[in-house]
Amino acid sequence: MSLRARKVLAYVAAVAVLLGVFALYTRPELMITISEQVWACFQ
């Protein structure tokens, strides 16, 4: 596999991960869970 192909594959993988994370943030119940966990750290 050439260096260019590896670079393209790495960029595609990074974009896929970022899209997955952004998709999770559109779910309100996930945001509530994360905020409750962060709040629990300070209690």
N, CA, C and O atoms as CSV, one atom per row, in Angstrom:
chain,resi,resn,atom,element,x,y,z
A,1,MET,N,N,0.857,-1.185,0.000
A,1,MET,CA,C,0.000,0.000,0.000
A,1,MET,C,C,0.898,1.242,0.000
A,1,MET,O,O,1.839,1.340,0.788
A,2,SER,N,N,0.601,2.161,-0.872
A,2,SER,CA,C,1.434,3.352,-0.985
A,2,SER,C,C,1.160,4.333,0.149
A,2,SER,O,O,0.156,4.232,0.854
A,3,LEU,N,N,2.062,5.269,0.304
A,3,LEU,CA,C,1.924,6.276,1.364
A,3,LEU,C,C,0.685,7.134,1.135
A,3,LEU,O,O,-0.018,7.487,2.082
A,4,ARG,N,N,0.421,7.466,-0.125
A,4,ARG,CA,C,-0.755,8.285,-0.438
A,4,ARG,C,C,-2.050,7.549,-0.073
A,4,ARG,O,O,-2.978,8.151,0.468
A,5,ALA,N,N,-2.106,6.265,-0.368
A,5,ALA,CA,C,-3.299,5.479,-0.051
A,5,ALA,C,C,-3.496,5.394,1.463
A,5,ALA,O,O,-4.628,5.466,1.942
A,6,ARG,N,N,-2.420,5.243,2.210
A,6,ARG,CA,C,-2.524,5.198,3.670
A,6,ARG,C,C,-3.021,6.528,4.230
A,6,ARG,O,O,-3.827,6.558,5.160
A,7,LYS,N,N,-2.534,7.623,3.656
A,7,LYS,CA,C,-2.974,8.947,4.091
A,7,LYS,C,C,-4.467,9.138,3.846
A,7,LYS,O,O,-5.199,9.613,4.715
A,8,VAL,N,N,-4.902,8.760,2.654
A,8,VAL,CA,C,-6.320,8.894,2.317
A,8,VAL,C,C,-7.163,8.024,3.241
A,8,VAL,O,O,-8.209,8.463,3.718
A,9,LEU,N,N,-6.723,6.805,3.497
A,9,LEU,CA,C,-7.442,5.908,4.388
A,9,LEU,C,C,-7.505,6.473,5.808
A,9,LEU,O,O,-8.534,6.361,6.474
A,10,ALA,N,N,-6.418,7.075,6.270
A,10,ALA,CA,C,-6.403,7.677,7.602
A,10,ALA,C,C,-7.376,8.856,7.673
A,10,ALA,O,O,-8.085,9.006,8.668
A,11,TYR,N,N,-7.417,9.682,6.646
A,11,TYR,CA,C,-8.346,10.816,6.622
A,11,TYR,C,C,-9.800,10.337,6.591
A,11,TYR,O,O,-10.655,10.898,7.276
A,12,VAL,N,N,-10.072,9.315,5.807
A,12,VAL,CA,C,-11.431,8.775,5.728
A,12,VAL,C,C,-11.847,8.214,7.087
A,12,VAL,O,O,-12.977,8.430,7.525
A,13,ALA,N,N,-10.949,7.501,7.751
A,13,ALA,CA,C,-11.258,6.947,9.071
A,13,ALA,C,C,-11.503,8.063,10.078
A,13,ALA,O,O,-12.432,7.973,10.880
A,14,ALA,N,N,-10.685,9.114,10.051
A,14,ALA,CA,C,-10.857,10.229,10.984
A,14,ALA,C,C,-12.192,10.932,10.754
A,14,ALA,O,O,-12.880,11.279,11.715
A,15,VAL,N,N,-12.561,11.144,9.511
A,15,VAL,CA,C,-13.842,11.790,9.202
A,15,VAL,C,C,-15.004,10.911,9.648
A,15,VAL,O,O,-16.004,11.420,10.156
A,16,ALA,N,N,-14.884,9.608,9.467
A,16,ALA,CA,C,-15.949,8.690,9.894
A,16,ALA,C,C,-16.128,8.739,11.406
A,16,ALA,O,O,-17.257,8.751,11.897
A,17,VAL,N,N,-15.026,8.766,12.145
A,17,VAL,CA,C,-15.110,8.855,13.606
A,17,VAL,C,C,-15.744,10.174,14.028
A,17,VAL,O,O,-16.598,10.192,14.914
A,18,LEU,N,N,-15.342,11.266,13.413
A,18,LEU,CA,C,-15.905,12.580,13.755
A,18,LEU,C,C,-17.398,12.637,13.442
A,18,LEU,O,O,-18.172,13.181,14.231
A,19,LEU,N,N,-17.808,12.092,12.318
A,19,LEU,CA,C,-19.234,12.075,11.981
A,19,LEU,C,C,-20.019,11.236,12.989
A,19,LEU,O,O,-21.141,11.590,13.351
A,20,GLY,N,N,-19.443,10.148,13.434
A,20,GLY,CA,C,-20.099,9.328,14.445
A,20,GLY,C,C,-20.270,10.071,15.755
A,20,GLY,O,O,-21.325,9.995,16.385
A,21,VAL,N,N,-19.237,10.790,16.166
A,21,VAL,CA,C,-19.324,11.569,17.409
A,21,VAL,C,C,-20.362,12.675,17.268
A,21,VAL,O,O,-21.171,12.878,18.174
A,22,PHE,N,N,-20.352,13.379,16.168
A,22,PHE,CA,C,-21.331,14.451,15.966
A,22,PHE,C,C,-22.752,13.893,15.917
A,22,PHE,O,O,-23.683,14.549,16.384
A,23,ALA,N,N,-22.935,12.705,15.366
A,23,ALA,CA,C,-24.257,12.088,15.327
A,23,ALA,C,C,-24.742,11.769,16.740
A,23,ALA,O,O,-25.931,11.896,17.033
A,24,LEU,N,N,-23.827,11.357,17.614
A,24,LEU,CA,C,-24.215,11.070,19.003
A,24,LEU,C,C,-24.679,12.337,19.720
A,24,LEU,O,O,-25.576,12.275,20.560
A,25,TYR,N,N,-24.087,13.470,19.403
A,25,TYR,CA,C,-24.462,14.711,20.067
A,25,TYR,C,C,-25.853,15.201,19.679
A,25,TYR,O,O,-26.391,16.093,20.335
A,26,THR,N,N,-26.441,14.645,18.638
A,26,THR,CA,C,-27.795,15.048,18.253
A,26,THR,C,C,-28.852,14.314,19.073
A,26,THR,O,O,-30.041,14.616,18.965
A,27,ARG,N,N,-28.426,13.346,19.896
A,27,ARG,CA,C,-29.373,12.592,20.730
A,27,ARG,C,C,-29.478,13.274,22.092
A,27,ARG,O,O,-28.493,13.301,22.830
A,28,PRO,N,N,-30.628,13.820,22.446
A,28,PRO,CA,C,-30.777,14.564,23.701
A,28,PRO,C,C,-30.480,13.723,24.945
A,28,PRO,O,O,-29.905,14.231,25.907
A,29,GLU,N,N,-30.866,12.447,24.938
A,29,GLU,CA,C,-30.639,11.630,26.132
A,29,GLU,C,C,-29.150,11.427,26.396
A,29,GLU,O,O,-28.739,11.291,27.548
A,30,LEU,N,N,-28.345,11.406,25.349
A,30,LEU,CA,C,-26.901,11.289,25.529
A,30,LEU,C,C,-26.350,12.553,26.183
A,30,LEU,O,O,-25.517,12.479,27.085
A,31,MET,N,N,-26.818,13.707,25.725
A,31,MET,CA,C,-26.339,14.962,26.300
A,31,MET,C,C,-26.716,15.066,27.773
A,31,MET,O,O,-25.925,15.560,28.577
A,32,ILE,N,N,-27.903,14.610,28.136
A,32,ILE,CA,C,-28.327,14.643,29.536
A,32,ILE,C,C,-27.442,13.720,30.363
A,32,ILE,O,O,-27.024,14.087,31.461
A,33,THR,N,N,-27.154,12.542,29.858
A,33,THR,CA,C,-26.306,11.593,30.577
A,33,THR,C,C,-24.904,12.156,30.780
A,33,THR,O,O,-24.348,12.058,31.874
A,34,ILE,N,N,-24.337,12.739,29.741
A,34,ILE,CA,C,-22.993,13.314,29.861
A,34,ILE,C,C,-22.982,14.457,30.861
A,34,ILE,O,O,-22.067,14.555,31.679
A,35,SER,N,N,-23.993,15.327,30.807
A,35,SER,CA,C,-24.017,16.453,31.738
A,35,SER,C,C,-24.186,15.979,33.176
A,35,SER,O,O,-23.610,16.571,34.089
A,36,GLU,N,N,-24.967,14.920,33.396
A,36,GLU,CA,C,-25.122,14.378,34.744
A,36,GLU,C,C,-23.818,13.767,35.242
A,36,GLU,O,O,-23.489,13.897,36.421
A,37,GLN,N,N,-23.080,13.109,34.372
A,37,GLN,CA,C,-21.803,12.523,34.769
A,37,GLN,C,C,-20.776,13.597,35.095
A,37,GLN,O,O,-20.009,13.456,36.047
A,38,VAL,N,N,-20.757,14.670,34.309
A,38,VAL,CA,C,-19.830,15.770,34.585
A,38,VAL,C,C,-20.200,16.443,35.904
A,38,VAL,O,O,-19.323,16.770,36.704
A,39,TRP,N,N,-21.494,16.648,36.132
A,39,TRP,CA,C,-21.956,17.273,37.359
A,39,TRP,C,C,-21.598,16.409,38.572
A,39,TRP,O,O,-21.259,16.937,39.631
A,40,ALA,N,N,-21.673,15.094,38.421
A,40,ALA,CA,C,-21.349,14.175,39.528
A,40,ALA,C,C,-19.870,14.260,39.915
A,40,ALA,O,O,-19.515,13.921,41.044
A,41,CYS,N,N,-19.023,14.693,39.025
A,41,CYS,CA,C,-17.606,14.825,39.355
A,41,CYS,C,C,-17.366,15.943,40.364
A,41,CYS,O,O,-16.376,15.908,41.094
A,42,PHE,N,N,-18.238,16.914,40.417
A,42,PHE,CA,C,-18.036,18.077,41.281
A,42,PHE,C,C,-18.834,18.000,42.576
A,42,PHE,O,O,-18.833,18.953,43.355
A,43,GLN,N,N,-19.505,16.898,42.817
A,43,GLN,CA,C,-20.280,16.782,44.046
A,43,GLN,C,C,-19.544,15.977,45.071
A,43,GLN,O,O,-20.048,15.775,46.175
